[in-house]
Amino acid sequence: MTRAIEGEWRAKAAAVATGLLLVSQVSAGDVRGTVRSSEELKQKASEAVRAPYWQEWNGFIDPKKQTVDFPREVSAALIGPVASKDAVTVSLRDGTLTPSTIVVQYGTTLRIRNDDDFTHELYVEGLKGFDAIATSPGSTRSVQMEKTGVFALHDKLAPYVRGNLHVIAKLTQVVNPGSDGSFSFKEVPPGSYTLKVFRAAQEVSTSEVEVTSTRELVLDAIPVDAKPGK
């Protein structure tokens, strides 16, 4: 191969590579939306249960409104043709699990970081490898997700620490909404997806999402109220 031909070949190869790079950069768009809590559904769900004292008028202090801690209680999952290989990390802080509704791709790793100043022994019944093993302050425990399903998380040393784990297949991305209920999936390739919203042990919403271009896709507000009787 002469130097001229070789130079021309390399230039073409570089152009093709650049073209592929540009395609990969513009072939993904963001998907964003919001989750909300319906006051009507909350009222129906609480009819059979006496309201906590802070929600009742005591003659001196106005009752506090019941709100949803979106970042902790709610997870939004985008399910599609490309499965995530990323590990999911949750935190134990101030005696709570954040998020407490956890969604993980089957076959990947759940990391539990202990940011408290005391030891936790988190465990899941029915999930191999998730026994009550001590996780000391400042350390991180990793558990491989080897079974799909919905599992309850408990803490042997701190019974008030609880959570719910959803292990699913073909999870593309998972996010926890902000305090205002907003969420965003970044750089989603065009294609057909299913958006599922989880709260505690429930799948409270499911809808089909079609990402057709690199333009940002904005979804309607999604209710996240617990279903009656669950």
SULJO-V972934 format. One record per pair of residues at least 24 apart in sequence whose ideal C-beta (glycine too) atoms are under 8 Angstrom apart, sorted by the first residue. I is the first residue (numbers start at 1). J is the second residue. D is the distance in Angstrom with one decimal. If there is no record, write none. Layout:
i:I j:J d:D
i:I j:J d:D
This chain:
i:26 j:214 d:5.3
i:27 j:189 d:5.8
i:27 j:190 d:6.7
i:27 j:214 d:6.9
i:28 j:187 d:3.9
i:28 j:188 d:5.8
i:28 j:189 d:5.0
i:28 j:190 d:7.8
i:28 j:214 d:6.7
i:29 j:187 d:7.3
i:29 j:188 d:6.1
i:29 j:190 d:7.5
i:29 j:211 d:6.2
i:29 j:213 d:6.3
i:29 j:214 d:4.3
i:29 j:215 d:5.8
i:29 j:216 d:6.0
i:29 j:217 d:6.5
i:30 j:184 d:5.8
i:30 j:185 d:6.6
i:30 j:186 d:5.6
i:30 j:187 d:6.9
i:30 j:188 d:6.8
i:30 j:216 d:4.8
i:30 j:217 d:7.3
i:31 j:78 d:6.9
i:31 j:184 d:7.1
i:31 j:185 d:4.4
i:31 j:188 d:5.2
i:31 j:193 d:7.9
i:31 j:195 d:7.9
i:31 j:209 d:6.6
i:31 j:211 d:6.3
i:31 j:216 d:7.5
i:31 j:217 d:4.6
i:31 j:219 d:7.0
i:32 j:182 d:7.0
i:32 j:183 d:6.6
i:32 j:184 d:4.1
i:32 j:185 d:7.3
i:32 j:216 d:6.5
i:32 j:217 d:7.4
i:32 j:218 d:5.8
i:32 j:219 d:7.1
i:33 j:76 d:7.7
i:33 j:182 d:7.5
i:33 j:183 d:6.1
i:33 j:195 d:7.9
i:33 j:218 d:6.6
i:33 j:219 d:3.3
i:33 j:220 d:7.1
i:33 j:221 d:7.2
i:33 j:222 d:6.4
i:34 j:177 d:7.4
i:34 j:180 d:7.5
i:34 j:181 d:4.6
i:34 j:182 d:5.1
i:34 j:183 d:7.1
i:34 j:219 d:7.8
i:34 j:221 d:4.8
i:34 j:222 d:7.0
i:35 j:70 d:6.4
i:35 j:74 d:5.7
i:35 j:76 d:6.9
i:35 j:177 d:5.3
i:35 j:181 d:4.6
i:35 j:183 d:6.9
i:35 j:197 d:6.0
i:35 j:205 d:8.0
i:35 j:221 d:7.1
i:35 j:222 d:4.8
i:35 j:223 d:7.5
i:35 j:224 d:4.6
i:36 j:181 d:5.5
i:36 j:221 d:4.8
i:36 j:222 d:7.1
i:36 j:223 d:6.1
i:36 j:224 d:6.9
i:37 j:67 d:7.4
i:37 j:68 d:4.6
i:37 j:223 d:7.2
i:37 j:224 d:6.0
i:37 j:225 d:5.9
i:38 j:223 d:4.9
i:38 j:225 d:5.1
i:41 j:223 d:6.8
i:41 j:225 d:3.8
i:42 j:66 d:6.5
i:42 j:225 d:5.9
i:44 j:228 d:6.2
i:45 j:225 d:6.7
i:45 j:226 d:5.7
i:45 j:228 d:5.6
i:68 j:181 d:7.9
i:68 j:199 d:7.9
i:68 j:224 d:6.5
i:69 j:179 d:8.0
i:70 j:176 d:7.4
i:70 j:177 d:4.2
i:70 j:178 d:6.7
i:70 j:179 d:6.1
i:70 j:180 d:7.6
i:70 j:181 d:5.1
i:70 j:224 d:7.8
i:71 j:98 d:7.1
i:71 j:99 d:6.6
i:71 j:176 d:5.0
i:71 j:177 d:6.4
i:71 j:178 d:6.5
i:71 j:179 d:6.1
i:72 j:96 d:7.1
i:72 j:97 d:7.9
i:72 j:98 d:5.1
i:72 j:99 d:5.2
i:72 j:100 d:5.3
i:72 j:101 d:7.7
i:72 j:176 d:7.6
i:73 j:99 d:7.2
i:73 j:100 d:6.1
i:73 j:101 d:5.7
i:73 j:199 d:5.7
i:73 j:200 d:6.8
i:74 j:99 d:7.7
i:74 j:101 d:6.1
i:74 j:176 d:6.7
i:74 j:177 d:5.6
i:74 j:197 d:6.6
i:74 j:198 d:7.1
i:74 j:199 d:5.1
i:74 j:224 d:5.4
i:75 j:99 d:6.0
i:75 j:101 d:4.7
i:75 j:102 d:6.8
i:75 j:103 d:4.6
i:75 j:166 d:7.5
i:75 j:174 d:5.9
i:75 j:175 d:7.4
i:75 j:176 d:5.6
i:75 j:197 d:7.4
i:75 j:198 d:4.9
i:75 j:199 d:8.0
i:76 j:174 d:7.0
i:76 j:175 d:5.4
i:76 j:176 d:7.5
i:76 j:177 d:6.5
i:76 j:183 d:4.9
i:76 j:185 d:7.9
i:76 j:195 d:6.8
i:76 j:196 d:7.5
i:76 j:197 d:5.1
i:76 j:198 d:7.8
i:76 j:222 d:8.0
i:77 j:103 d:4.7
i:77 j:166 d:7.7
i:77 j:168 d:6.9
i:77 j:171 d:5.8
i:77 j:173 d:7.4
i:77 j:174 d:4.7
i:77 j:195 d:7.4
i:77 j:196 d:4.8
i:77 j:197 d:7.6
i:77 j:198 d:6.8
i:78 j:171 d:7.7
i:78 j:172 d:4.7
i:78 j:173 d:4.7
i:78 j:174 d:7.4
i:78 j:185 d:5.1
i:78 j:188 d:6.8
i:78 j:193 d:5.3
i:78 j:194 d:7.6
i:78 j:195 d:5.8
i:78 j:209 d:7.2
i:79 j:168 d:6.9
i:79 j:170 d:5.3
i:79 j:171 d:6.0
i:79 j:172 d:6.2
i:79 j:193 d:6.3
i:79 j:194 d:4.5
i:79 j:195 d:7.6
i:79 j:196 d:6.3
i:80 j:170 d:6.7
i:80 j:172 d:4.3
i:80 j:188 d:7.8
i:80 j:191 d:5.8
i:80 j:192 d:6.9
i:80 j:193 d:4.0
i:80 j:194 d:7.3
i:81 j:170 d:7.4
i:81 j:172 d:7.8
i:81 j:191 d:5.7
i:81 j:192 d:7.7
i:82 j:172 d:5.5
i:82 j:189 d:6.8
i:83 j:169 d:7.1
i:83 j:170 d:5.0
i:83 j:171 d:6.2
i:83 j:172 d:6.9
i:84 j:108 d:6.9
i:84 j:171 d:5.2
i:84 j:172 d:5.9
i:84 j:173 d:6.3
i:84 j:174 d:7.4
i:87 j:111 d:5.4
i:87 j:142 d:7.5
i:88 j:174 d:6.8
i:89 j:113 d:6.0
i:89 j:140 d:7.7
i:90 j:163 d:7.6
i:91 j:115 d:5.2
i:92 j:116 d:5.5
i:92 j:120 d:5.2
i:92 j:122 d:7.4
i:92 j:135 d:7.5
i:92 j:161 d:7.0
i:95 j:158 d:6.3
i:95 j:160 d:6.5
i:95 j:161 d:6.3
i:96 j:161 d:6.8
i:97 j:122 d:7.8
i:97 j:153 d:6.9
i:97 j:161 d:5.7
i:97 j:162 d:7.1
i:97 j:163 d:4.3
i:99 j:163 d:7.7
i:99 j:176 d:5.0
i:100 j:162 d:6.9
i:100 j:163 d:4.2
i:100 j:164 d:6.8
i:100 j:200 d:7.4
i:101 j:163 d:7.0
i:101 j:164 d:5.5
i:101 j:166 d:7.5
i:101 j:198 d:5.2
i:101 j:199 d:5.9
i:101 j:200 d:5.9
i:102 j:153 d:7.6
i:102 j:163 d:6.1
i:102 j:164 d:6.9
i:102 j:165 d:4.9
i:102 j:166 d:6.8
i:103 j:166 d:4.7
i:103 j:168 d:6.7
i:103 j:171 d:6.8
i:103 j:174 d:4.6
i:103 j:198 d:5.9
i:104 j:145 d:5.0
i:104 j:165 d:6.8
i:104 j:166 d:7.2
i:104 j:167 d:5.3
i:104 j:168 d:7.7
i:104 j:171 d:7.3
i:104 j:174 d:7.7
i:105 j:145 d:7.1
i:105 j:167 d:7.8
i:105 j:168 d:7.0
i:105 j:169 d:7.4
i:105 j:170 d:7.8
i:105 j:171 d:3.9
i:106 j:145 d:5.6
i:106 j:146 d:7.8
i:106 j:147 d:7.6
i:106 j:148 d:5.1
i:106 j:167 d:5.5
i:106 j:168 d:6.5
i:106 j:169 d:4.8
i:106 j:171 d:7.8
i:107 j:144 d:7.7
i:107 j:145 d:6.4
i:107 j:146 d:7.4
i:108 j:144 d:7.8
i:108 j:145 d:5.8
i:109 j:142 d:5.2
i:109 j:143 d:6.9
i:109 j:144 d:5.8
i:109 j:145 d:7.0
i:110 j:142 d:7.2
i:110 j:143 d:5.0
i:110 j:145 d:6.0
i:110 j:165 d:7.4
i:111 j:140 d:5.4
i:111 j:141 d:7.1
i:111 j:142 d:5.2
i:112 j:140 d:6.7
i:112 j:141 d:4.6
i:112 j:142 d:7.8
i:112 j:143 d:7.3
i:113 j:139 d:7.9
i:113 j:140 d:4.6
i:114 j:138 d:6.7
i:114 j:139 d:5.8
i:114 j:140 d:7.3
i:114 j:141 d:7.6
i:118 j:157 d:7.8
i:118 j:158 d:8.0
i:119 j:157 d:6.3
i:120 j:155 d:5.4
i:120 j:157 d:6.1
i:120 j:158 d:6.3
i:120 j:161 d:6.8
i:121 j:155 d:6.1
i:121 j:156 d:4.0
i:121 j:157 d:4.9
i:122 j:153 d:5.9
i:122 j:154 d:7.2
i:122 j:155 d:5.3
i:122 j:156 d:7.9
i:122 j:161 d:7.2
i:123 j:153 d:7.5
i:123 j:154 d:6.0
i:123 j:155 d:7.6
i:123 j:156 d:6.2
i:124 j:151 d:4.6
i:124 j:152 d:7.0
i:124 j:153 d:5.6
i:124 j:154 d:7.6
i:124 j:165 d:6.3
i:125 j:151 d:7.5
i:125 j:152 d:7.3
i:125 j:154 d:7.9
i:126 j:151 d:6.3
i:127 j:151 d:5.3
i:127 j:165 d:7.6
i:127 j:167 d:7.8
i:132 j:156 d:4.2
i:150 j:201 d:5.7
i:152 j:201 d:7.0
i:164 j:198 d:7.7
i:164 j:200 d:5.1
i:164 j:201 d:4.6
i:166 j:198 d:5.5
i:166 j:203 d:7.7
i:168 j:196 d:7.9
i:181 j:221 d:7.7
i:188 j:217 d:7.9
i:195 j:219 d:7.2
i:195 j:222 d:8.0
i:197 j:222 d:5.5
i:197 j:224 d:5.9
i:199 j:224 d:5.1
i:199 j:226 d:6.5
i:200 j:226 d:7.0
i:201 j:230 d:7.4
i:202 j:226 d:6.3
i:202 j:227 d:6.0
i:202 j:230 d:5.8
